[in-house]
Amino acid sequence: MALFIRDDTVDALAVQLQKALKAPSKTEAVRRALQGELDRVQQQRPLRERIAKAQAMAGAMGANDPNFDMKPFTDEMWDNL
């Protein structure tokens, strides 16, 4: 099945992409662009999944130490430079 580009701006973008990719044809350039965008969209994970992963990583670190004082920790870190 053929894809006809009737919009001059889209056609010009296809030509620019063809040149940038050094693709043998506009069709190949459009194919690569569409495949790349499809791959990108499919690799995106929903926010809910990304948050769940971050929460799991934080949980794996363990509970906070209520006696931890950041000031001496950073002072010691700067003294070691």
C-alpha positions in Angstrom: 0.0 0.0 0.0 1.4 3.4 -1.0 1.8 6.4 1.3 1.2 9.7 -0.6 2.5 12.9 1.0 0.3 15.7 -0.2 1.5 18.3 2.3 4.4 20.4 1.0 5.8 21.0 4.5 5.8 17.3 5.3 7.4 16.5 2.0 10.1 19.0 2.6 10.7 17.5 6.1 11.0 14.0 4.5 13.6 15.4 2.0 15.6 17.0 4.8 15.5 13.7 6.8 16.5 11.7 3.8 19.5 13.9 3.3 20.4 13.9 7.0 20.1 10.1 7.2 21.7 9.6 3.8 18.8 7.4 3.0 18.4 6.1 -0.5 14.8 7.3 -0.7 12.2 9.5 1.0 10.3 6.2 1.7 13.3 4.8 3.6 13.7 8.0 5.5 10.0 8.0 6.5 10.2 4.3 7.4 13.2 4.9 9.7 11.5 7.9 11.3 8.3 6.1 11.9 10.0 3.0 13.3 12.2 5.2 15.6 9.2 7.0 16.9 7.2 3.8 17.4 10.2 2.3 19.3 10.4 5.4 21.5 6.7 5.4 22.4 6.7 1.6 23.1 9.7 2.0 25.5 8.1 4.7 27.5 6.6 3.4 30.7 3.6 5.0 32.4 4.3 7.3 35.3 2.7 4.9 37.7 5.3 2.2 36.8 8.2 4.7 37.1 7.1 5.9 40.5 6.6 2.3 41.7 10.2 1.5 40.6 11.5 4.6 42.5 9.6 3.6 45.6 10.9 0.1 45.4 14.5 1.4 45.2 13.9 3.7 48.1 12.4 0.9 50.1 15.3 -1.4 49.4 17.6 1.2 51.1 16.0 0.5 54.4 14.5 2.8 57.0 15.9 6.2 57.8 18.3 6.5 60.7 16.7 9.0 63.2 20.1 9.7 64.7 21.7 10.7 61.4 23.0 14.3 61.3 23.8 15.6 57.8 26.0 18.5 59.0 28.9 16.3 60.4 28.6 14.0 57.4 29.0 16.8 54.9 31.7 18.5 57.0 33.7 15.3 57.0 33.2 14.9 53.3 34.5 18.4 52.6 37.5 18.0 54.9 38.7 15.0 52.9 39.2 17.0 49.7 
